[in-house]
């Protein structure tokens, strides 16, 4: 008889602290309600309100017809990397060569590669919180420890002072997300300069998540890697999902100097061996999208934001207008102090699907995330459902 101690049938220990998101439970409940024929207002999602533009889809079809279906360089086809380097220089003010940018399977692979490239077992990583749910698991999957830095506290007490308060001698990196998911917070240039000064002083690496770079409602997005001395110590991660309505295409990219780019190349090579070739041609087409169209999409999100935020405040769910991304993050303690319970009540009683704030870290507790990347008509129906719920 083989005892448990003798058996090799077990998971690698580095996965012990890696879990699955509670968001899946919400999605399963929504699907079950719809299967029963019940209407559900879908404010739990994080996908753009528009479909992938036709010219991007046609570029993929054209690549398939022209048999561009063979192996491509695992780091990305040269025309795509050249276009990405041009985009980074023009829009983000980050100067990189073609060899300092890599195509990834979504922004998720870029982030996974960044954490794996930088963190050793026992390292600490500062994470502004509330944070996008996979980040904690990406850090713990590298056998490191996430140190949660409350974003609101940091803004009130000073970014640099707060980072110093939470840092440890084992701190190796800072996860820097702007605009933020779930709160919609957008760090200013001055705040980016504080993070940069702290990183330079402590000799830290910054992992910059810029997934929502094109969704800033006032002012603009600022890339921390564009600051003096920061390109050498920043891994900047991007996705095609939000700007171009390409969530299912799994297109993303990262920009980094050496030695980080070599590490990213290894991780991509030995995991996916690159992005599907025809998808890369669609990504290349997406980069030709006029800035005027991207700006018009942002204005559509602004309309949705203003309608939803007004409705939330009307019923007493206090919410400041988010500065970026496409999520509202109101205080939901009027429904229940426990955000998971509040989300369940709202779903069962008002048929409004949201995400409990607790899944975004302790700093998210007491809040609910409402995603407003949906048709205006559905937001109007959601607001009316909220009015009925609170009568």
N, C-alpha and C positions, 0 to 999 in steps of 0.2 A: 504493500500500500504506500502511495506517495503522499507525504504530508504537505501541508501548505508551505512550510518552510523550505522543503526540498524542491517544490515545483517551480519551474521557470515560467509558468503561465500567469503572468501579471503584467500590468502596464508599467512603462517607464515611470519612475518616481517623479520626474519633472512635470508630469501631467496631473499629479495628485491635487494641486491647487487650481487647476484650470477647469472651469465649468461651462455650462451653457446659459445663455441669456434667458431671463424670465420673460422677455418680450415674446418668445416662442409660445408661452402659455396663453398670452393675450391673443395672439394670432389664431391659435387653435380654438379658443372660445368664440372668436368672431366667426370662424368658418362653421363651427357647430350651430351657432344661431342662424346663420344664413341658410344652412342646410335644412333648418326647420321652417324656412320661409319668412324669417323675421328681418326687418330692415335694420341695418347697422350703419352709422355714420363713421366713416373710416378716417379718424384723425390720429391713428396710431402709426401710420406709415412714414417712410422717409424717401419717397420717390418723387421726381418732378411731376408736375401736373400735365405736361405735354409729352407726346410720343417722340421717339427718335426722328429727327427731320429726314425727309425722303432722300435728300442728296447724300446723306451719310449711309442710309440703307442701300442706295443704288451703288455707292462706291464699294460696299462689301459684295454685292451681287456681281458687279463688274470684275472684281478680283477673283471671284469663284469661277466665272465664265472664262476668264483668261488664265485659269489654272494656276493662280497664285496661291497654291495650297500646299506647297512643299516646305521643308524646313527653312526657317529664316534664322539669322543670327539671334542667339538667345537673348541678347541685350536689346534687340529691336532692329528693324530694317533701317539702313542709313538715312533715307529721305525723312522718315518719321523722327529720328533722333535729331536730324538737322533742323526740322521744323520746331521741335520742342525746345531746342537751344535758342532759336530765334524768338520764340514766344516768351521764354523765361527772361531774355534780355530786354524785350520790348515792354512786357506787361509787369514783370516782377522785379526788374532792375537787378537780376542775378546773372552774372557773367559766367557762363560755363562753356566748355568745348563739347563737341559731339560725344566724346568719350566720357564725359561727366554727367550724362543723362542716360537713364535706362527705362525701357518700357516694362511694365509690370501687369500682372493679372489683377486689375483694379487697384484702387488706393490701398486696399487691405493688404495686398502682398507687399506693397512698398513699405507700409508701416511694420509689418511682420519682419521684413528684411532689415529695417532700420534697428529695431529693438534687438534682434538676434546679432546684428553686426557690432553693437555697442556694449551690451550688457553681459557681464560675467555673473556666475552664481554668487550670491551674496551682495551684489551691488544694489544701490538704491536709485530710484528714478522719481524725480519730482513731477507730479501730475496735477495740473490745475483741475479743480473739481467744482461742480459736477462735470463728468467727462463722458465721452462716447463709450457705451458699455463694453466693447471688446478690449479697451485699452488695458484695464487691470489684468485681464487674462493674457494679453500679449506680453506684458511685463513679467508676470509670474511664470509664463511659459519659457521665459529666458532664465528662470530660477533667480530672478531679482525681486525686489520689494518696491511696490508703488507707495510713494509718500504723498498723500492727498493734501493739496494746497487750496484752501477755499478761495475761489476767484473773487467773491464779493469782499471778503476780508482783505485780500491782497490789494484790491482797488482802494479800499478805505484807508488802510494803514501804510500803503506804499508797496509796490510790487517787489522791489529789491529787499526791503526790510522783512517782508513776509517770507520770501524765499530763504533768506538767511535763518529765519526762525525755524523753518521746517527741514532744512538741510542737515545732513549728517556727514561724518568723515567718509562714509561709504558711497556718498552720492556721486553718480557718474554722468547722469543725463537729466535733461528737462524735456518733458512732453509739452509742446506749445501749440495749442489749437486755436485758430482764429479764422473766421467766425466760429464760435463754439456751438457744438451740439451737446446738450439740449437747450441751453439757455439763450442762444442768439447773441451772446456777448461778443463784441468786437474790440480787440486790443488796439489802442492807438499807437502811432509811431513812438511817442514818448514812452509808453509802457513797454514797447518792444525794445527800446533802448535800455530800459532798466533791466530787462531779462538778459539782454546781450552783455551789459556791464557785469552782471552777476556771473554769467557763464565764462566770460573772459577772466575774471578775477579768480574763479574757482577751477579753471581749466576743464569745463564741462562741455558735453556735446548737447546740442539742441535738436530734437526731432520735431520738425514743424509739419503740422497737419493742416493743409490749406484746401481741403475738399470744397469749401463753400466760398472760395475766393471771389467769385462773381456775384455773390449775393450779399452785398453791403448796401444799405439803404441811404445812408448819408455819409459824406466823405468818401473814403475808399479803402480798399484792402492794402495792407502794408506787409511785405515779406521780410522777415527778420534776417534772412540770409543776405539781404542787400546792404546791411550795415557793415561798416568797416571791421574787418577781422572776423566776420561771422560766416562767410561762405566756406571757410576752411573747417569750421566746427559745426556745421548744420547739415542735416539730411532733410531735404524738403520733399514732402510727399503730396501727390496730386492725384485726382481722379477725373475721368471723363463723365462720370455718372450724373453729377448734378447739373453742370453747365449745359450739357448736350443731350440730356434725357437718355443716357446710355447705361442705365444700371445693370441690365442683364448682359451687356457686351463684355463686361469685366476688363475695362481698359483703364490703365493708370500709368504713372511714371514717378520716378524719383530723380532728384538732382543732388549730387554730392561730389566732393573732392576725394582724393586718395588720403588715407587707405580705405575709406568707407566704400568707394565705388567697387573696388575689387571684391570686397565682402558681399555686396549686393549682387554682383554678377554671379558669384558662386551660389548664393541662395536661390536665385532665379534659375540658374542652369540645372541645379540638382533637385529642384522641386517641380517646376512646370516646363523647363527648357524654353521658356519664353511665352509670349502672347500669340494666340493663333494668327497666322499670317494674314488671312483676309480681314480679321478684326483690326490689325494694324493699319491696313489701307483705309478702313472706315475712320479710324482715329486721325489719320493724316487729312482726310477730307474735313473732319470736324474742326480742325484747326483753322480752316479757311472761313469759318462762320463769321460774318460781319459783327463787329462790336456793337453796332446799332441794334442788332437782333438780340444780343445778349442783354443789353441795357433794357430793351422792351420787355424781355422776360422778367427782369428784376422788378419792373414797374407792375407787372401782373401779380407778382408775389406781394408787393407792397399793398395792393388793393385787398388781397386776401388777408394779409396781416392786420390791416386796419379794421376790417370788418369783424374778424374773430376777436381781436383784443378789445374792441368796443363792447362786443357781446359778453365777453368774460367779465369785464369790469362792471357791466350793467347788473349782473346777477351776484356780484360780490366776490368773484374769484379774482383777487387783485393781481394785475399783470401790467408791467411796463412794456411798451412796444419793443420787441427785440430789434437790435441794431443790424443783425445779419442772419443768415441761414433761413430756414422756413419752419421754425418751431416757436410756439408760445409756451411759456413755462410758468403758469400762474401758481400762486399759493392756493392749495385745494383743501386746507384744513377745515373750511366751512362744511365740506362733505364728510371728511373723516381725517383725523390726525395721521393715521397710517395711510401712506400713499397707495399701497397695494390694495387695501380695502376700499379706498376712495375710487380707484380705477374700476374695481369690480362692481361697486354700487352704481357708478355712472353708466357702465356697460349694461348691467342688468335692468336698471330702472329707466334710463333715458336712451339706451341703445347707442351711446356715444363711446367709441373705442379710443382710449388714450393709453399712454405708457406711464406707469408709476414712477415717480421721481427717484425712489430708492434704488432703482437699477442703475442709476447714474452716479452712485456713490452716496455716502452719508449726507453730503451737502445738498442732495436732491430731495431728501425726505421732506414730506409736507407739500410737495409740488406734483403736478401732472404735466406731461408733455403732450401738447396738442400740435400735430403736424398739419400745416395749412397748405400743403402742396396738392390741393384737390380743387375740383370745380367750385366756382363761387356759389353756385346753387346749393351745393352740399353744405357749404359753410353756413349759408342762410338757414338751411333746415336744422343744422346743428345748434345754431343760436336760438332758434325757436324751441327746440327740444330742451335746451338749458332753461329757458324762461318757464316752460311748463314744469320742469323738474323742481324749480325753486319756488313755485307758487305755493 
